[in-house]
Amino acid sequence: MNALRRIFSLTVLAATLGFAGLASAQEFEARTVKFPSASNKGHPQVQGVEKFAELMAKKTGGKFKVQAFPGGALGPDLQTVSAMQGGTVEMTVMNASLLAGVAKEMAIFDFPFLFNNTREADAVSDSAVGQKLLDKLQEKGLIGLAYWDLGYRQVHTGKKPIAKADDFKGIKMRVIPTPIYVDFMKSLGASPVPMPFTETYTALEQGAIDGMTNPLLNILDGKYEEVSKYLTITNHMYTPQAVIVSKKFWDKLTPVEQKLMRESAQETAIYQRKVARDEAAKTLAEIKKKGMTVFELSPAEIDKLRERSKPVIEKYTAELGPIVGEMYAAVDKARKAK
């Protein structure tokens, strides 16, 4: 968080010193920006979109009109990415690892047990490594602006609880459609079912899947307590949310407009992360009130999951190349920082 605040402060300072006169005199063109997201209105992800819209309207005298499309209204995440590359959608926010099909190195964010806490995740996301990953999207028609928060992923199931590591064996688990997540679930003995997020409630309701993983924020937002009896706290994966822009749209903007968009996305990150984490802290109590039975795996059971996931990490370390070493070096630096 401190790293992001420093980056944002420097951005504001540069804007003040280098662009103050130009920005104040700038005749901004009226623009409409479609900004879809998978989560529903009221979710911290959508609150981030709304905060970004507010900032851009303020900075451009109302010329930038950012329209939120929550609840997957414009289609699943990967469909939205294609629309952005084609220039028909301007922005979105989504799991960074879902962009592995655009830049394979983004898959690093799916490494199990990569971060011990959100402080480490923020420090690494806001570091040179995090920016390097965003920069890799540009040649595929996307511009990365910032990382927001969705929280650690947990496990929820309909009929069979996950009370120990061996309970994963044989259950049909929906996974985000990325290769590492598929292999991770296989390593635990589960049968992975890749599926867009927007289809998961019905799949649980109809028994097409036995369970899935979600950050706490998504469970109540998606009303999964209605189709899941059990929640297991595993903290097995933290995937930051990438805020991205269509390059076709980006290239139409002036340098001042581009700077304002990047600045606003980073400013929103500070706000959105706090909102998301405050809400997540309240959500667990609400989940219990809704009647879900909550299990917390013991350290010994978590160690079993870590051990079983090691071959997956080794496989993708070889596939992803130098970025893995850079990522773990950044994690180690963040871990040692006071």
N, C-alpha and C positions, 0 to 999 in steps of 0.2 A: 504493500500500500504506500509506504514512504517513497519507494522508487517511482511509482506512478505519480505521486504528488510532485516530486522533483521534476519529472518529465513535463507534467502539465504546467508547472510554474515557469519552466524555461520556455515552453511554447507561448504562454501568455506574455512573457517578457519580450520574446522575439516579435510577437504580433504588435505589442505596444511600441517598441522602438523602431521596427522596420516597416510596419504596415499601418501605423496609426492614421497617418494622413491619408493614405490611399484608401483604407477601409472606410473611413468616415465619409469620403467623397464618392465612394463606389456606388454606381447605379446598378444595384443587383437586379438581375433578370428574374422575373417571376418563374418559379419552378415548382413542380409537384413531384414529390418523392414518395413512392410506394415502399413501405417498410413492413413486410409481413413477418410473423413469428409463429412458432408451433403452439405456444402456450396461450391460455385464455386471458381475457381482459381481467385485470386485477393482479395477475401473476407478476412477480418482480421483473421477469424478462420483458413483459409488456410495459411495466412502469418505466423501465429503462428506455424503451422506444418513445414513450410519451415525454420523458424528460429531455431526450435528445431533440424531439420535435419542438418543445418549448424553447430550448436554447437556440436552435437554428432560427426560429421565428424572431426571437429577440435580437439576435446578432445581425439579421438581414432586414430588419424593419418589416417583418411579415412577408417578405418576398418568397422565402422558402417555406412551402407548406408540406410538412411530412405527415403522411397518412398511415396510421397504424392498421394492419390487417391481422389481428390475433386469431388464435385457434386454427391455424393452418388454412385460412380462408382462401389463399392463393395456391394451395397444393402442398404436398410434402416438401421437406427441406431440399432434397436433391433435385426435385422438379423446379424448385425456386432458383437453385443455383444455375440450372440450364437456362431459365428465363433471364437471369441476370447476365449470363454470358451472351445471350441474344439481344440484350438491351431493352427487354420489355418490363423488367422489374429493376428498380434502382438499388435497393438495399435489403439486407436481412441480418439476423443474428441467429447462430446455430452452434451446435457442438463442433468445436474446432476439428475433431478427429473425423467428422463426416466429410471434410474437405480432402481426405487422403486420396480420393479419386482424382483430385485436381493437382495436388502436390503431395506425393507419397510421404514426405517427411512429416506431414501433419499427423500421421498415425502414431507418432511418439506420444501424443496425449492420451492414447488408449493403453499405454503400458500400465499393467496392474500395480497398485501400491507405489506409484511413482513419487507422490507427495505425502508427507506425514501430516501436513496441516495446510490451511488456506494461506497462512503467511508465506510459506514456501512457494505455494502455487502462484500467488500474486507477484512475488519477487522474481520468479523465473519468467512468468508471462510478460512482465514489464521490462525484462532484461533484453540484451542484444540478441539472445537466442530466440526469444519470443517474437521480436521484430523481424528477425531473419526468416522465421517461418511464415509470417504474414507476407513478407516481400516475395516469397516464392509463388504466391498466387497470381502475381501481376501478369506473368506471361501467359496465363490461362484465362485472362479476361476479368480478373477480380482484384480489388484493392482492399487490403486489410487495414482497419483503422485502430482497433482496440480489442481488449478481451474483457468480457463481463462474467458474471458468476451464475452458476446454477446449483452448485453444491456437490458433495460426494454422492456417489450412486450407492443405493441400498437395494435389497432384494424383497419383493413381495410376491406371495403365492396365494392361490385360491383354495386348494384342498390339502396339500401336504406342506407342513412347516419346514423351514430350513433351520434346524436347531444345532447342527454340527456340519462339518465340512463334507462328510460322506452323504449327507442328505441331498446333495446336488445330483447324485447319480441317477440317471434315467429320466429326469424331469425335462419337459419341453419348456425351454426358456427363450422368450423373445429377446433378441439382441439388436442393438443399433447395427445397421447394415455396413459394418466394417470388418475386414479380415481378422484383425487382432481380436476383436470382441468375439467373433465366431470361434476362433482357436482357443481363446481363454475359457469359454464355457465348455468346450470339448475337453480341455485339460482338467476341468473339475468333474467330468463325468456326465455333464448335462447334454441334452440334445438341443443345440442352438437353432432358433428360428428367426432369421433376419426379417425385419418387418418395419415399415414406416411407423413412426410414433402415432400418427393420426388413426391408425387401424387397430391399435392395441386394446382399447377398452372392449370393443366388440369381440376380439379374439379371446380375451380372458372370459368374457361373459358366456361365450359359446363353447369354451373348452378347447379351442384350437391351440392354445398354449396353457401351460400350468402356472407360469409366473413370468416375471420380467424384473428388470432393474430400473430404478428411478431415483433421482434426488428426492429428498423429502418434499420439497416444494411442489413437485409434479404430482404427488400422490393425491392430495386433496384437490388440487387444481383440476385434475382429470377425473375426480370422483372414483378413484380406483379402490377406495375402501368399500365400495358397493360390490366389487367383484373379486376382492382379495381379503382373505381372513387373517393372513399372517404377514408380519413385517420382520425382516432380519437386518440388524445394523452390521454392515460389513466394511463400509468405507473403502471398498476395494478399488475405486477408480474416481479420480477427479478430472473432469474434462472442462476446461474453460470454454466460454462462449465467444466465438469469433464474430465481430461486427465487420461486415464486408459490404463493399459497394461495387456495382457494375462498372467496369472500366470504360465501357461505351458511354455511360453517363458521366463518369469522372472526367473523361477527356473533353467534355463540353464545358466544364467549369473553368473559371478563371483561377489563377494561383491563390487569390485571396479567398475565394469560395472553397477551394480545396483545403486550405489551412483552417478555415472555420469549421468545416465538417470534421476534420481530424481532431481539432481542439475540442469540439463539442462531444465527440465520441469518447475521448479520454476523460473529459470532465464528468461525463455521465457515468463512466466506469467507477469513479470514486463513490458517487451517489448510489448506483445500482448494486454494487457489491455489499454495501452496508444494509440496504433494504433487503436484499436477498438473504443475508445471514441473520438479520434480526427476525425475518419471517420464518426461516428454517428452524430457529430456536423455539418458536412458538408452535410449529407444526407438529412436532413429535407428541406433545401433550394432546393436541387436537385429535391426532390419529388414534391415540388410546381412548379418548372419549367417544370416538366413532365406533369403537368396538373391535378394532384390530388387536390381535395378540402380538406383542413385540418381543423378539428374542435378540439378545446381544451375544455374539460369538465370543468365546473366551480367547485370550491371547494364544493359547495352544492351538485352538481351531483355526484362528487367523493365520498362524504360522504354517499350518497344513495347506491353506489356500495359497500362501506365498510360495511354498515349496513346489506345489503342483503347477504353478504358473511360470516357473523358471524356464522350462523349455520354450514357452511362447516368447518370452523376452529374448532368449538367445536366438531364436529363429529370426525375429524381426530386427534385432540388432544387426545381424548380417545383411538383411535386406535394405535397411534404411541408411546404413553407412555412417559417415562422420557425425551427423547430427545427434546421434545417440550419445556419443562421448561428450559432445558439447552440452547436451541437456543434463546429463548426470553431473558434469562439472558445475553447471549453474545451480543445480539442486544442492550439491555439496556446499557451495559457497553460501547459498541462502540458509542452509541448515546450521552453518557455523556462525552466521551473523547474529549479533545480539539484538 
